[in-house]
Amino acid sequence: MSPPRLIVFSSLFPSDEAPNAGTFIRERMFRVARRLPIVVVAPQPWSPFDWIVRLIRPGFRPMAVSFERMDGIEVHRPRWFSLPGLAKRYDGWLLARSTTGFMRSLNARFGADIIDAHFLYPDGWAATRIARALGLPCVITLRGSKDEWLIGTDREPKLVEALNAADRLFSVSEALKRDVAVRLGVPADKVAVIGNGVALDKFTPVDRDEARRRLGIPSDAKVLIGVGNLIPTKGFHRVIPLLPALRLRFPTLRFLIVGGGVSSGNNAAHLEALAREHGVSDIVQFCGRQPHDMLKWFYGAADVFAQATEFEGWSNVFLEAMACGLPVVTTRVGGNAEVVTSDAVGTLVDWWAPEQFSAAVQHALTHPWDRQAIIDYAAANTWDRRIDRLVAEFQALADLASSRSGRTAAR
């Protein structure tokens, strides 16, 4: 039985220009690539008017090289025509229209068995149209708030079309399966829940004194950390106003914010102004975006991971922090309860209860955590278990498609 060959289709994928975009997709699918042949197609949105937007938002749509090999795997980045603003509602059609020819040419050489798409719209919707044109089955992975936000908008019918057209659906959390797929009428048994994992070779405990020496943090400080894109949904702006009261209890308090802006926005200036407004700019440290192999030093310098997220599908940063020995304080939204599963690894706070969140942070800073138990919990959520399930799912779908093709040929 030959292993199925996959074309991974996702407009969100890392590049030199956006190194942290879609790293969770690369981590997952490059591990699949150790078992199955894959190529990656990461279409880049483009329009002749992008330069106008960059006058206001310099980081808007950074253009990466059209082709490269990452860890020996082909990554293609064909451009696709996408108009900013209200015309985004046509992204699905434009993405399919712009990339079908390229996918057909690539597949003539590669010989794929499955198209593996990530996010429902526009990527998943376009992928189902391309798959139909190429006569291939299509899988879509529901990945996060991007899929849920579009419910109730003029793009909801496209979400439904993509869900129904896909041959198989994956979801990174039960919450996404329930709140997106089942809510929009998809039978529950069409969706397999396969969460993300943590890379223990990158996220591991380090000596705290050494970590703090590297970052210039006093050894006696109480340190909070949050990691993510500097956008409103990650909730940094909700934690900063809590710091003055926390500082009264913990005079040596520090808050590390690790992350940067993305093409859709950058909240850094607002966060810096908010820190000044609340008189805590001296204890809020903006660390910028960090490579994955450096993050362990930032986690290692902290006492508690605290993030007041508004939406989450499955947040890998929680597992990363736990793998480095940190308890997590976060909100009870999306798939967070599927990562922070017990009081032994952290605390969940209802959305949005600032006094409760502050109390949970105070508790976390004083509680005698069993750090090794937190590390062991993260270690039980490595990528290996996820990849076994994914490979089995891909093989089953390829076998089913081959069987159907054989029956059709016989008829």
C-alpha positions as CSV (number, residue, x, y, z in Angstrom):
1,M,0.0,0.0,0.0
2,S,1.7,3.2,-1.2
3,P,1.5,6.2,1.2
4,P,-0.8,9.0,0.0
5,R,0.8,12.1,-1.5
6,L,-0.4,15.5,-0.2
7,I,-0.6,19.0,-1.4
8,V,-0.7,21.2,1.7
9,F,-2.7,24.4,0.7
10,S,-2.6,27.3,3.1
11,S,-2.0,31.0,2.6
12,L,-0.8,31.2,6.2
13,F,2.7,29.7,6.2
14,P,6.1,30.8,7.5
15,S,8.6,32.7,5.4
16,D,11.7,34.9,6.0
17,E,9.4,37.9,5.7
18,A,6.8,36.4,8.2
19,P,8.7,33.8,10.1
20,N,6.0,33.1,12.7
21,A,3.0,33.1,10.3
22,G,1.4,29.6,10.5
23,T,4.2,27.9,12.3
24,F,1.7,25.5,13.8
25,I,0.8,24.4,10.3
26,R,4.5,23.9,9.4
27,E,5.2,22.0,12.7
28,R,2.3,19.7,12.1
29,M,2.6,19.0,8.4
30,F,6.5,18.8,8.3
31,R,6.1,16.0,10.8
32,V,3.6,14.3,8.6
33,A,6.2,14.7,5.8
34,R,8.4,12.3,7.6
35,R,5.8,9.6,6.9
36,L,4.1,10.9,3.7
37,P,5.3,12.8,0.6
38,I,4.1,16.4,0.7
39,V,4.5,19.7,-1.2
40,V,3.3,23.0,0.2
41,V,1.4,25.7,-1.8
42,A,1.1,28.9,0.2
43,P,-0.6,31.4,-2.0
44,Q,0.3,35.1,-1.4
45,P,-2.4,37.7,-1.6
46,W,-1.5,40.6,-3.9
47,S,-3.1,43.6,-5.6
48,P,-1.7,46.6,-7.4
49,F,-3.1,48.8,-4.6
50,D,-1.1,47.2,-1.8
51,W,1.5,50.0,-1.8
52,I,-1.2,52.5,-0.8
53,V,-2.1,50.4,2.3
54,R,1.6,50.1,3.2
55,L,1.8,53.9,3.5
56,I,-0.4,53.5,6.6
57,R,0.5,49.9,7.6
58,P,4.1,49.2,6.5
59,G,3.9,45.5,7.3
60,F,0.9,44.9,5.1
61,R,1.3,41.8,2.9
62,P,5.0,41.2,3.0
63,M,6.0,39.4,-0.2
64,A,8.1,36.2,0.2
65,V,10.1,34.3,-2.5
66,S,7.9,32.4,-4.9
67,F,9.7,29.1,-4.3
68,E,12.1,27.6,-1.7
69,R,12.9,24.4,0.0
70,M,12.3,24.2,3.7
71,D,13.8,21.1,5.4
72,G,14.0,19.6,1.9
73,I,10.3,20.2,1.2
74,E,9.1,22.2,-1.7
75,V,7.2,25.4,-0.7
76,H,5.5,27.3,-3.6
77,R,4.1,30.7,-3.1
78,P,2.1,31.7,-6.2
79,R,0.5,35.2,-6.1
80,W,-3.2,35.5,-6.1
81,F,-5.3,38.6,-6.8
82,S,-6.9,39.9,-3.6
83,L,-8.4,43.3,-3.2
84,P,-8.2,44.9,0.3
85,G,-11.2,46.1,2.2
86,L,-14.8,45.3,1.3
87,A,-13.7,43.2,-1.7
88,K,-12.3,40.6,0.6
89,R,-15.7,38.9,0.3
90,Y,-14.5,37.7,-3.1
91,D,-11.3,36.2,-1.8
92,G,-12.5,32.6,-2.1
93,W,-13.4,32.9,-5.7
94,L,-10.3,34.9,-6.6
95,L,-8.0,32.5,-4.8
96,A,-9.5,29.5,-6.6
97,R,-9.4,31.3,-9.9
98,S,-5.8,32.5,-9.5
99,T,-4.3,29.2,-8.4
100,T,-6.2,26.4,-10.1
101,G,-3.8,26.5,-13.1
102,F,-0.8,26.4,-10.9
103,M,-2.1,23.5,-8.9
104,R,-3.0,21.6,-12.0
105,S,0.6,22.0,-13.3
106,L,2.1,21.1,-10.0
107,N,-0.1,18.0,-9.7
108,A,0.8,16.8,-13.2
109,R,4.4,16.5,-11.9
110,F,3.8,15.5,-8.2
111,G,0.8,13.2,-8.6
112,A,-1.1,14.1,-5.4
113,D,-3.8,11.9,-3.8
114,I,-5.2,14.5,-1.4
115,I,-5.4,18.3,-1.0
116,D,-4.9,19.2,2.6
117,A,-6.3,22.8,3.3
118,H,-6.1,24.9,6.4
119,F,-8.8,27.3,7.6
120,L,-12.3,27.3,6.1
121,Y,-12.3,30.6,4.2
122,P,-10.9,31.5,1.8
123,D,-8.4,28.7,1.7
124,G,-10.7,25.7,2.4
125,W,-13.4,27.0,0.1
126,A,-11.0,27.5,-2.8
127,A,-9.3,24.2,-2.1
128,T,-12.6,22.3,-2.5
129,R,-13.1,23.9,-5.9
130,I,-9.5,23.2,-7.0
131,A,-9.8,19.6,-5.8
132,R,-13.0,19.1,-7.8
133,A,-11.2,20.4,-10.9
134,L,-8.3,18.0,-10.3
135,G,-10.5,15.0,-9.4
136,L,-8.9,14.8,-5.9
137,P,-10.4,14.5,-2.4
138,C,-10.0,17.5,-0.1
139,V,-9.5,17.8,3.7
140,I,-9.9,21.0,5.6
141,T,-8.6,21.7,9.1
142,L,-10.6,24.1,11.3
143,R,-7.9,26.0,13.2
144,G,-9.2,29.0,15.2
145,S,-11.1,32.1,15.6
146,K,-10.6,33.0,11.9
147,D,-13.1,30.3,11.1
148,E,-15.6,31.3,13.9
149,W,-15.5,35.1,13.3
150,L,-17.1,34.7,9.9
151,I,-20.3,33.1,11.2
152,G,-23.0,35.7,10.9
153,T,-21.3,37.6,8.1
154,D,-21.9,37.6,4.4
155,R,-19.3,34.8,4.2
156,E,-21.2,32.3,6.3
157,P,-22.7,30.6,3.2
158,K,-19.2,30.1,1.9
159,L,-18.2,28.4,5.2
160,V,-21.2,26.1,4.8
161,E,-20.3,25.3,1.2
162,A,-16.7,24.5,2.2
163,L,-17.8,22.3,5.1
164,N,-20.1,20.3,2.9
165,A,-17.7,20.1,-0.1
166,A,-14.8,18.7,1.9
167,D,-14.4,15.0,2.0
168,R,-13.1,15.0,5.6
169,L,-12.8,17.7,8.3
170,F,-10.2,18.0,11.0
171,S,-10.6,20.4,14.0
172,V,-7.9,21.3,16.5
173,S,-10.4,21.4,19.3
174,E,-13.8,20.0,20.3
175,A,-14.9,23.6,20.8
176,L,-14.2,24.5,17.2
177,K,-16.0,21.3,16.0
178,R,-19.0,22.2,18.1
179,D,-19.1,26.0,17.6
180,V,-18.3,26.0,13.8
181,A,-18.9,22.7,12.1
182,V,-21.8,21.2,14.0
183,R,-23.3,24.6,14.5
184,L,-23.4,25.1,10.7
185,G,-25.1,21.7,10.2
186,V,-22.2,19.3,9.6
187,P,-22.7,15.8,11.0
188,A,-20.4,15.3,14.0
189,D,-18.9,12.1,12.6
190,K,-17.5,14.0,9.6
191,V,-15.1,15.9,11.9
192,A,-12.1,14.3,13.6
193,V,-10.6,16.3,16.5
194,I,-6.8,16.3,16.4
195,G,-5.2,18.9,18.5
196,N,-1.8,20.5,18.0
197,G,1.2,19.3,19.9
198,V,4.3,20.7,21.5
199,A,7.9,20.4,20.2
200,L,9.9,19.3,23.2
201,D,13.2,19.8,21.4
202,K,12.5,23.5,21.3
203,F,10.5,24.0,24.5
204,T,12.3,22.7,27.6
205,P,13.1,24.0,31.1
206,V,16.2,26.1,31.4
207,D,18.0,27.6,34.4
208,R,16.0,30.5,35.6
209,D,18.9,32.6,36.9
210,E,20.6,32.2,33.5
211,A,17.4,33.1,31.6
212,R,17.0,36.2,33.7
213,R,20.7,37.2,33.3
214,R,20.3,36.9,29.5
215,L,17.2,39.2,29.6
216,G,18.4,41.6,32.3
217,I,15.7,40.7,34.8
218,P,16.5,40.9,38.6
219,S,16.6,37.4,40.2
220,D,14.0,38.4,42.8
221,A,11.4,39.7,40.4
222,K,7.9,38.3,40.0
223,V,7.6,37.8,36.2
224,L,4.5,37.4,34.1
225,I,4.7,36.5,30.4
226,G,2.3,36.6,27.5
227,V,3.2,35.4,23.9
228,G,1.4,36.1,20.7
229,N,0.6,38.5,17.9
230,L,0.1,42.1,19.0
231,I,-3.6,42.1,18.1
232,P,-6.6,42.8,20.3
233,T,-7.9,39.2,20.5
234,K,-4.7,38.1,22.3
235,G,-5.7,40.4,25.2
236,F,-2.5,42.1,26.2
237,H,-4.5,45.3,26.6
238,R,-6.7,43.6,29.2
239,V,-3.7,42.5,31.4
240,I,-1.9,45.9,31.4
241,P,-4.7,47.7,33.4
242,L,-4.5,45.0,36.1
243,L,-0.8,45.6,36.7
244,P,-1.0,48.6,39.1
245,A,-3.0,46.7,41.7
246,L,-0.8,43.6,41.2
247,R,2.3,45.7,41.7
248,L,1.0,46.8,45.1
249,R,1.1,43.1,46.1
250,F,4.3,42.3,44.2
251,P,6.6,45.4,44.1
252,T,9.1,43.6,41.9
253,L,6.5,42.7,39.2
254,R,7.5,42.5,35.5
255,F,5.3,41.7,32.5
256,L,7.0,40.4,29.4
257,I,5.1,40.8,26.1
258,V,6.7,38.6,23.4
259,G,5.3,39.1,19.9
260,G,4.9,41.5,17.0
261,G,2.4,42.8,14.6
262,V,1.0,41.0,11.6
263,S,-0.1,42.1,8.2
264,S,-3.7,42.6,9.5
265,G,-2.6,45.0,12.3
266,N,-0.1,45.9,15.0
267,N,-1.3,47.0,18.4
268,A,2.1,47.8,19.8
269,A,1.7,51.6,19.9
270,H,-1.6,51.3,21.7
271,L,-0.2,48.9,24.3
272,E,2.8,51.2,24.9
273,A,0.4,54.1,25.4
274,L,-1.8,52.0,27.7
275,A,1.2,51.1,29.9
276,R,2.1,54.8,30.2
277,E,-1.5,55.7,31.0
278,H,-1.5,53.2,33.9
279,G,1.9,54.1,35.1
280,V,3.5,50.7,34.5
281,S,5.7,51.4,31.4
282,D,8.7,50.7,33.6
283,I,7.6,47.1,34.3
284,V,6.1,46.2,30.9
285,Q,8.9,44.9,28.6
286,F,8.1,44.6,24.9
287,C,10.4,41.8,23.8
288,G,9.4,41.7,20.1
289,R,8.9,38.6,18.0
290,Q,11.3,35.8,18.9
291,P,12.5,32.7,17.0
292,H,11.0,29.5,18.4
293,D,14.4,28.2,19.6
294,M,14.8,31.4,21.7
295,L,11.4,31.4,23.4
296,K,12.5,28.9,26.1
297,W,14.7,31.6,27.6
298,F,11.7,34.0,27.9
299,Y,9.5,31.3,29.3
300,G,12.3,30.2,31.6
301,A,12.7,33.8,33.0
302,A,9.0,33.9,34.0
303,D,6.9,32.6,36.9
304,V,3.5,32.6,35.3
305,F,2.1,32.6,31.8
306,A,-0.9,35.1,31.7
307,Q,-3.0,35.8,28.7
308,A,-6.6,37.1,28.5
309,T,-7.5,35.8,25.0
310,E,-10.8,36.5,23.5
311,F,-11.0,33.7,20.9
312,E,-8.9,30.5,20.6
313,G,-9.1,27.3,18.7
314,W,-6.1,25.6,20.2
315,S,-3.4,27.8,21.7
316,N,0.0,26.2,21.4
317,V,1.7,28.8,23.5
318,F,0.0,27.3,26.6
319,L,1.7,24.0,25.9
320,E,5.0,25.7,25.1
321,A,4.9,27.5,28.5
322,M,3.9,24.3,30.3
323,A,6.8,22.4,28.7
324,C,9.1,25.0,30.2
325,G,7.4,24.5,33.6
326,L,5.0,27.5,33.7
327,P,1.5,27.4,35.1
328,V,-1.1,29.2,32.8
329,V,-3.7,31.8,33.7
330,T,-6.1,32.4,30.8
331,T,-9.7,32.8,29.8
332,R,-12.4,30.1,29.4
333,V,-13.0,30.6,25.7
334,G,-12.7,28.3,22.7
335,G,-10.4,25.4,23.1
336,N,-8.6,26.8,26.2
337,A,-10.3,24.4,28.6
338,E,-9.0,21.5,26.4
339,V,-5.4,22.6,27.0
340,V,-5.6,23.9,30.6
341,T,-7.4,20.8,31.8
342,S,-6.9,20.9,35.5
343,D,-5.9,23.2,38.5
344,A,-2.6,21.4,38.5
345,V,-1.5,23.2,35.4
346,G,-3.3,26.5,35.6
347,T,-6.4,28.5,36.1
348,L,-9.3,29.4,33.7
349,V,-11.3,32.6,34.2
350,D,-14.7,33.4,32.7
351,W,-14.8,36.0,29.9
352,W,-14.3,38.8,30.8
353,A,-13.9,39.1,34.6
354,P,-10.9,41.4,35.3
355,E,-11.1,41.0,39.1
356,Q,-11.2,37.2,38.9
357,F,-8.3,37.3,36.4
358,S,-6.2,39.5,38.7
359,A,-7.0,37.2,41.6
360,A,-6.0,34.1,39.6
361,V,-2.7,35.8,38.7
362,Q,-2.0,36.6,42.4
363,H,-2.8,33.0,43.3
364,A,-0.5,31.7,40.5
365,L,2.4,33.9,41.7
366,T,2.2,32.6,45.3
367,H,1.1,29.0,44.8
368,P,3.7,26.2,45.3
369,W,3.3,24.6,41.8
370,D,4.6,21.2,41.1
371,R,6.6,22.3,38.1
372,Q,7.7,18.8,37.1
373,A,4.0,17.7,37.0
374,I,3.3,20.7,34.6
375,I,6.3,19.7,32.4
376,D,5.1,16.0,32.4
377,Y,1.6,17.1,31.3
378,A,3.0,19.0,28.4
379,A,5.2,16.0,27.5
380,A,2.1,13.9,27.2
381,N,0.9,16.2,24.4
382,T,3.7,15.9,21.9
383,W,3.2,15.9,18.2
384,D,3.9,12.2,17.8
385,R,0.4,11.1,18.9
386,R,-1.3,13.6,16.7
387,I,0.8,12.6,13.7
388,D,-0.1,8.9,14.0
389,R,-3.8,9.8,13.8
390,L,-3.3,12.2,10.9
391,V,-1.4,9.7,8.9
392,A,-4.1,7.1,9.5
393,E,-6.8,9.5,8.5
394,F,-5.0,10.5,5.2
395,Q,-4.4,6.8,4.4
396,A,-8.0,5.9,5.0
397,L,-9.2,8.8,2.8
398,A,-6.8,7.9,0.0
399,D,-7.8,4.2,0.1
400,L,-11.5,5.2,0.0
401,A,-10.9,7.5,-3.0
402,S,-8.9,4.8,-4.8
403,S,-11.7,2.3,-4.1
404,R,-14.3,4.6,-5.5
405,S,-12.2,5.3,-8.5
406,G,-11.8,1.6,-9.2
407,R,-15.5,1.0,-8.9
408,T,-16.1,3.9,-11.3
409,A,-13.6,2.6,-13.8
410,A,-15.1,-0.9,-13.6
411,R,-18.6,0.4,-14.3
